[in-house]
Amino acid sequence: MTSATDISNRIIEAVMAQKLAPGSRLGEQQLAMLFDCSRTIVREALTRLSTRGIVTVSARRGWYVIEPSEDEAREAFEARRVIELGLLHQLKSVDKAAVRQLKNHLQREKAALAGTDVGARSFLLGDFHVCLAECLGNSLLADTLRDFTARTTLIAMLYQSSHDAAQSCADHVRIVEALEAGDIARAEALMSEHIGTVQDALRLQAAHDPLAELRDALAPVRKSAAAPDAPAKARAARGKAAAKKPVSTPPDDTSPYLGALL
């Protein structure tokens, strides 16, 4: 029978392959039918993913894939930077078996880039970071990075990342080359640059203004600007003439009256 671990792993893989978008609904009954198991097992899997920050639950709406805020996006990248740079910083050397495993992963990345399976490409590019932690002998950090990589994949989808997949693969190649050459400091610098480049490709605002769109929409419409050297008397005369007109709003009145918009 399918276990809760199997289900949670499949959902993580689907997120990393960009097959589950931010905000996707995860119905307990549908998942139970799909995996041929009880809703209890499905609920256990979703609860685990909730504690790992991948899904969220609403009493009325059910389970959904998270939609990270801009602040959460920045925090996720900062967490990855701390973990991955720290992992490389404490290295003394990398054995040949680890380098071979990383090179094999890079070959799969390149093959995915040359193919048409976007999901496989997305998964492999994100999984490189998990593979790196595993090759360096830290399975605990590998599990942590898997969750953070899934979160940053959702962030890239939500905030329309313009980052080029080929550039990511090229960055990974340079990192592995530095590790193979024993230049740990360069590998660390390259990883920092890589994470920064991916983050910079997101469409994040420096400071989010929740009223920005509404403020722009309700701003007074400036149909024409008065000449800066127009005589004050002429402007006053126009004002008096407008006052004598019926109650209807003058055509050039730019007063931001909300009632007129509704």
C-alpha positions as CSV (number, residue, x, y, z in Angstrom):
1,M,0.0,0.0,0.0
2,T,1.1,3.5,-0.7
3,S,2.6,5.2,2.4
4,A,2.4,8.8,3.5
5,T,6.0,9.2,2.7
6,D,5.4,8.1,-0.9
7,I,2.7,10.6,-1.4
8,S,4.6,13.5,0.2
9,N,7.7,12.7,-2.0
10,R,5.6,12.6,-5.1
11,I,4.1,16.0,-4.3
12,I,7.5,17.5,-3.7
13,E,8.8,16.1,-7.0
14,A,5.7,17.5,-8.8
15,V,6.4,20.9,-7.3
16,M,10.1,20.8,-8.3
17,A,9.1,19.8,-11.8
18,Q,6.7,22.8,-11.9
19,K,3.7,20.5,-12.4
20,L,2.0,21.8,-9.3
21,A,1.6,25.6,-9.3
22,P,1.3,27.8,-6.3
23,G,-2.2,27.7,-5.0
24,S,-3.1,24.3,-6.5
25,R,-5.8,22.5,-4.5
26,L,-4.9,19.1,-3.1
27,G,-8.2,17.3,-2.5
28,E,-8.0,14.5,0.1
29,Q,-10.5,12.3,-1.8
30,Q,-8.9,12.8,-5.2
31,L,-5.5,12.0,-3.8
32,A,-6.8,8.9,-2.0
33,M,-8.3,7.6,-5.3
34,L,-5.1,8.4,-7.2
35,F,-2.8,6.6,-4.8
36,D,-5.3,3.9,-3.9
37,C,-5.1,4.5,-0.2
38,S,-7.2,5.8,2.7
39,R,-7.8,9.5,3.3
40,T,-6.1,9.0,6.6
41,I,-2.8,8.3,4.9
42,V,-3.3,11.2,2.5
43,R,-4.0,13.5,5.5
44,E,-0.9,12.3,7.2
45,A,1.2,13.1,4.1
46,L,-0.4,16.6,3.7
47,T,0.2,17.3,7.4
48,R,3.9,16.5,7.0
49,L,4.1,18.8,4.0
50,S,2.4,21.5,6.0
51,T,5.1,21.3,8.7
52,R,7.7,21.4,6.0
53,G,6.2,24.6,4.6
54,I,5.1,23.2,1.2
55,V,1.3,23.1,1.6
56,T,-1.2,24.9,3.8
57,V,-4.7,24.1,5.0
58,S,-7.8,26.1,5.4
59,A,-10.8,24.9,7.5
60,R,-13.2,25.9,4.7
61,R,-11.1,25.5,1.6
62,G,-9.0,22.4,2.3
63,W,-5.4,21.8,1.4
64,Y,-3.4,24.0,-1.1
65,V,0.1,24.4,-2.3
66,I,1.6,27.5,-0.7
67,E,1.8,30.9,-2.3
68,P,4.8,32.5,-0.7
69,S,4.7,36.2,0.0
70,E,7.6,38.5,-1.2
71,D,9.1,38.5,2.3
72,E,8.9,34.7,2.4
73,A,10.6,34.6,-1.0
74,R,13.5,36.6,0.3
75,E,13.8,34.6,3.5
76,A,13.8,31.3,1.5
77,F,16.7,32.5,-0.7
78,E,18.6,33.7,2.4
79,A,18.1,30.4,4.1
80,R,19.4,28.5,1.0
81,R,22.4,30.9,0.9
82,V,23.3,30.2,4.5
83,I,22.9,26.4,4.2
84,E,24.7,25.9,0.8
85,L,27.5,28.3,1.4
86,G,28.0,26.9,4.9
87,L,28.1,23.4,3.5
88,L,30.9,24.3,1.1
89,H,32.8,26.5,3.5
90,Q,33.4,23.7,5.9
91,L,34.8,21.4,3.2
92,K,38.4,20.3,3.1
93,S,38.3,18.3,-0.1
94,V,35.9,16.4,-2.3
95,D,36.5,12.7,-3.1
96,K,36.5,11.4,-6.7
97,A,33.3,9.3,-6.2
98,A,31.4,12.5,-5.2
99,V,32.7,14.3,-8.3
100,R,31.7,11.4,-10.6
101,Q,28.2,11.5,-9.1
102,L,27.9,15.2,-9.6
103,K,29.1,14.9,-13.2
104,N,26.5,12.2,-13.9
105,H,23.9,14.6,-12.6
106,L,25.2,17.3,-14.9
107,Q,24.9,15.0,-17.9
108,R,21.2,14.4,-17.1
109,E,20.7,18.2,-16.8
110,K,22.3,18.8,-20.2
111,A,20.2,16.0,-21.8
112,A,17.0,17.6,-20.3
113,L,18.0,21.0,-21.6
114,A,18.4,19.5,-25.1
115,G,15.0,17.7,-24.8
116,T,11.4,18.9,-24.6
117,D,10.5,17.7,-21.1
118,V,10.3,20.9,-19.2
119,G,9.3,19.1,-16.0
120,A,12.4,16.9,-16.0
121,R,14.6,19.9,-16.7
122,S,13.1,21.9,-13.8
123,F,13.4,19.0,-11.4
124,L,17.0,18.2,-12.3
125,L,18.1,21.9,-12.1
126,G,16.7,22.1,-8.6
127,D,17.8,18.7,-7.5
128,F,21.4,19.5,-8.3
129,H,21.6,21.3,-4.9
130,V,20.1,18.3,-3.1
131,C,22.5,16.0,-4.9
132,L,25.5,18.2,-3.9
133,A,24.6,17.9,-0.2
134,E,24.2,14.2,-0.6
135,C,27.5,13.8,-2.4
136,L,29.2,15.8,0.4
137,G,27.8,13.4,2.9
138,N,25.2,15.4,4.7
139,S,21.8,13.7,4.2
140,L,20.1,16.0,6.8
141,L,21.0,19.1,4.9
142,A,20.0,17.3,1.7
143,D,16.5,16.8,3.1
144,T,16.3,20.5,4.2
145,L,17.5,21.7,0.8
146,R,14.9,19.6,-0.9
147,D,12.2,21.5,0.9
148,F,13.8,24.9,0.3
149,T,14.4,24.1,-3.4
150,A,10.7,23.2,-3.7
151,R,9.8,26.5,-2.1
152,T,12.1,28.5,-4.4
153,T,10.6,26.6,-7.4
154,L,7.2,27.8,-6.3
155,I,8.6,31.3,-5.8
156,A,10.0,31.3,-9.3
157,M,6.7,30.3,-10.8
158,L,4.7,32.8,-8.7
159,Y,7.0,35.8,-9.4
160,Q,7.6,35.0,-13.1
161,S,11.4,34.3,-12.9
162,S,13.2,35.4,-16.1
163,H,16.2,33.2,-15.2
164,D,17.6,31.1,-18.1
165,A,17.7,27.3,-17.4
166,A,20.9,27.0,-19.6
167,Q,22.6,29.6,-17.4
168,S,21.7,27.6,-14.3
169,C,23.2,24.5,-15.8
170,A,26.4,26.4,-16.8
171,D,26.7,27.7,-13.2
172,H,26.4,24.1,-11.9
173,V,29.1,23.0,-14.3
174,R,31.5,25.7,-13.1
175,I,30.8,24.8,-9.4
176,V,31.6,21.2,-10.0
177,E,34.8,22.1,-11.9
178,A,36.0,24.2,-9.0
179,L,35.2,21.3,-6.6
180,E,37.1,18.9,-8.8
181,A,40.1,21.2,-8.9
182,G,40.0,21.4,-5.1
183,D,39.3,25.1,-5.2
184,I,36.6,25.2,-2.4
185,A,36.7,28.9,-2.0
186,R,35.9,29.4,-5.7
187,A,33.1,26.9,-5.5
188,E,31.7,28.8,-2.6
189,A,31.9,32.1,-4.5
190,L,30.3,30.6,-7.6
191,M,27.5,29.2,-5.5
192,S,26.9,32.6,-3.9
193,E,26.8,34.2,-7.3
194,H,24.5,31.6,-8.7
195,I,21.9,31.9,-5.9
196,G,22.1,35.7,-6.2
197,T,21.5,35.6,-9.9
198,V,18.5,33.3,-9.6
199,Q,17.0,35.6,-6.9
200,D,17.6,38.7,-8.9
201,A,15.7,37.3,-11.8
202,L,12.5,37.3,-9.7
203,R,10.0,40.2,-10.2
204,L,10.0,41.3,-6.6
205,Q,9.3,44.8,-5.5
206,A,11.7,46.5,-3.1
207,A,8.9,47.5,-0.8
208,H,5.4,46.2,-1.4
209,D,2.6,48.7,-1.3
210,P,-0.8,46.9,-0.9
211,L,-2.7,50.0,-2.1
212,A,-0.5,50.7,-5.1
213,E,-2.8,49.3,-7.8
214,L,-5.9,50.9,-6.3
215,R,-4.2,54.2,-5.7
216,D,-3.1,54.3,-9.4
217,A,-6.6,53.3,-10.6
218,L,-8.4,56.0,-8.5
219,A,-5.9,58.8,-9.2
220,P,-7.6,61.9,-10.8
221,V,-7.6,61.8,-14.6
222,R,-5.7,64.8,-16.0
223,K,-7.3,65.5,-19.3
224,S,-5.3,68.7,-20.0
225,A,-2.9,70.8,-18.1
226,A,-3.5,74.5,-17.6
227,A,-0.8,76.7,-19.2
228,P,1.6,77.8,-16.5
229,D,1.4,81.4,-17.6
230,A,-2.4,81.6,-17.9
231,P,-3.7,84.8,-16.1
232,A,-5.3,84.2,-12.8
233,K,-8.3,86.3,-13.8
234,A,-9.0,84.0,-16.8
235,R,-8.9,80.9,-14.5
236,A,-11.3,82.6,-12.1
237,A,-13.6,83.5,-14.9
238,R,-13.8,80.0,-16.1
239,G,-14.5,78.9,-12.5
240,K,-17.4,81.3,-12.2
241,A,-18.8,80.2,-15.6
242,A,-18.7,76.6,-14.4
243,A,-20.4,77.5,-11.2
244,K,-23.4,78.9,-13.2
245,K,-23.9,75.7,-15.1
246,P,-26.4,73.0,-14.0
247,V,-25.5,70.5,-11.3
248,S,-23.8,68.1,-13.8
249,T,-20.1,67.7,-13.4
250,P,-18.0,69.9,-15.7
251,P,-16.0,68.0,-18.4
252,D,-12.7,69.2,-17.0
253,D,-13.4,68.5,-13.4
254,T,-10.7,66.2,-12.1
255,S,-12.0,65.8,-8.6
256,P,-11.4,62.2,-7.3
257,Y,-15.0,61.6,-6.3
258,L,-15.4,57.9,-5.7
259,G,-19.1,57.9,-6.2
260,A,-18.7,58.8,-9.8
261,L,-16.5,55.7,-10.3
262,L,-18.9,53.2,-8.8
